[in-house]
């Protein structure tokens, strides 16, 4: 399976999507088509952590004062389901691996996997 979750209005997502060969990928734009519980559970099955899937750089994270709270895995899960901006993106699932976020290391690993 090849799938990518991304945000169309995110410049970083658009840049990474241009850098990667998306042939054969199912694409899901998360603002128009939010992540379902089942999809989030699938991502969790790879990472074993909702926090790893959570975007702490989101403006809303600070605006809501979440950076001053001790959030649990249950909290991270619920916030991701409630608000698309809390999913760290892009998220690529390639066969049996997941690539979360836009760090150079993650993107390089993704590109190596797709060679």
Kinemage of the C-alpha trace (Angstrom):
@kinemage 1
@onewidth
@group {chain A} dominant
@subgroup {mainchain}
@vectorlist {calphas} color= white
{ca unk a 1} P 0.000 0.000 0.000
{ca unk a 2} L 1.124 3.530 -0.774
{ca unk a 3} L -0.723 6.442 0.768
{ca unk a 4} L 0.029 10.060 1.617
{ca unk a 5} L -1.838 12.376 3.967
{ca unk a 6} L -1.113 16.038 3.294
{ca unk a 7} L -2.460 19.577 3.491
{ca unk a 8} L -2.850 21.344 0.135
{ca unk a 9} L -2.337 24.811 1.661
{ca unk a 10} L 0.974 23.812 3.290
{ca unk a 11} L 3.961 25.006 1.235
{ca unk a 12} L 6.224 22.395 2.796
{ca unk a 13} L 3.802 19.575 1.921
{ca unk a 14} L 3.543 20.814 -1.675
{ca unk a 15} L 7.340 21.007 -1.973
{ca unk a 16} L 7.824 17.463 -0.650
{ca unk a 17} L 5.044 16.084 -2.864
{ca unk a 18} L 6.853 17.566 -5.893
{ca unk a 19} L 10.148 15.955 -4.818
{ca unk a 20} L 8.679 12.461 -4.456
{ca unk a 21} L 7.424 10.156 -7.191
{ca unk a 22} L 3.725 9.825 -6.271
{ca unk a 23} L 2.926 7.209 -8.909
{ca unk a 24} L 0.719 4.550 -7.334
{ca unk a 25} L -0.010 6.620 -4.212
{ca unk a 26} L -3.475 7.180 -2.819
{ca unk a 27} L -3.565 10.866 -1.868
{ca unk a 28} L -5.713 12.268 0.940
{ca unk a 29} L -5.960 16.004 1.538
{ca unk a 30} L -6.719 16.182 5.262
{ca unk a 31} L -8.612 19.479 5.363
{ca unk a 32} L -11.192 18.443 2.770
{ca unk a 33} L -11.149 14.771 3.762
{ca unk a 34} L -10.271 14.509 7.480
{ca unk a 35} L -8.460 11.524 8.916
{ca unk a 36} L -10.841 8.878 10.253
{ca unk a 37} L -10.463 6.956 13.496
{ca unk a 38} L -9.496 3.844 11.509
{ca unk a 39} L -6.849 5.745 9.538
{ca unk a 40} L -5.371 7.259 12.695
{ca unk a 41} L -5.321 3.822 14.326
{ca unk a 42} L -3.462 2.476 11.289
{ca unk a 43} L -0.846 5.243 11.597
{ca unk a 44} L -0.575 4.501 15.323
{ca unk a 45} L 0.041 0.815 14.576
{ca unk a 46} L 3.281 1.892 12.856
{ca unk a 47} L 4.454 4.558 15.313
{ca unk a 48} L 3.057 3.163 18.605
{ca unk a 49} L 2.691 6.810 19.636
{ca unk a 50} L 0.056 9.459 18.983
{ca unk a 51} L 2.555 12.063 20.143
{ca unk a 52} L 4.822 11.082 17.231
{ca unk a 53} L 1.927 11.921 14.890
{ca unk a 54} L 1.136 15.206 16.637
{ca unk a 55} L 2.208 18.564 15.209
{ca unk a 56} L 3.542 20.677 18.066
{ca unk a 57} L 4.406 23.456 15.611
{ca unk a 58} L 0.747 24.200 14.869
{ca unk a 59} L -0.282 27.735 15.780
{ca unk a 60} L -3.342 26.319 17.505
{ca unk a 61} L -1.092 24.300 19.834
{ca unk a 62} L 0.155 27.489 21.481
{ca unk a 63} L -3.103 29.410 21.066
{ca unk a 64} L -4.975 26.734 23.017
{ca unk a 65} L -2.243 26.650 25.667
{ca unk a 66} L -1.572 22.964 24.997
{ca unk a 67} L 2.177 23.605 25.230
{ca unk a 68} L 1.657 24.347 28.943
{ca unk a 69} L -0.228 21.113 29.636
{ca unk a 70} L 0.907 17.548 30.209
{ca unk a 71} L -0.939 15.839 27.382
{ca unk a 72} L -1.512 12.085 27.415
{ca unk a 73} L -1.536 9.751 24.427
{ca unk a 74} L -5.350 9.836 24.663
{ca unk a 75} L -5.257 13.658 24.473
{ca unk a 76} L -2.951 13.634 21.421
{ca unk a 77} L -5.265 11.148 19.697
{ca unk a 78} L -8.376 13.230 20.345
{ca unk a 79} L -6.795 16.516 19.253
{ca unk a 80} L -5.616 14.954 15.974
{ca unk a 81} L -9.138 13.671 15.312
{ca unk a 82} L -10.736 17.001 16.273
{ca unk a 83} L -8.472 19.324 14.279
{ca unk a 84} L -6.629 18.437 11.049
{ca unk a 85} L -3.841 20.917 11.779
{ca unk a 86} L -2.621 18.733 14.667
{ca unk a 87} L -1.563 15.885 12.358
{ca unk a 88} L 2.171 16.202 11.676
{ca unk a 89} L 2.465 16.221 7.926
{ca unk a 90} L 2.952 14.940 5.431
{ca unk a 91} L 2.421 11.324 6.441
{ca unk a 92} L 3.535 8.713 3.920
{ca unk a 93} L 2.722 5.036 4.331
{ca unk a 94} L 4.774 2.862 2.010
{ca unk a 95} L 4.220 -0.875 2.289
{ca unk a 96} L 5.027 -1.607 5.940
{ca unk a 97} L 6.729 1.697 6.840
{ca unk a 98} L 5.512 5.129 7.881
{ca unk a 99} L 7.245 8.460 7.304
{ca unk a 100} L 5.874 11.274 9.457
{ca unk a 101} L 6.718 14.937 9.079
{ca unk a 102} L 8.999 17.033 6.952
{ca unk a 103} L 12.455 16.729 8.500
{ca unk a 104} L 15.267 16.260 6.008
{ca unk a 105} L 16.090 12.875 7.549
{ca unk a 106} L 12.476 11.670 7.155
{ca unk a 107} L 12.200 12.901 3.568
{ca unk a 108} L 15.572 11.354 2.665
{ca unk a 109} L 14.492 8.020 4.186
{ca unk a 110} L 11.252 8.169 2.192
{ca unk a 111} L 13.096 8.872 -1.045
{ca unk a 112} L 15.500 5.974 -0.377
{ca unk a 113} L 12.537 3.645 0.249
{ca unk a 114} L 10.943 4.652 -3.050
{ca unk a 115} L 14.064 4.002 -5.170
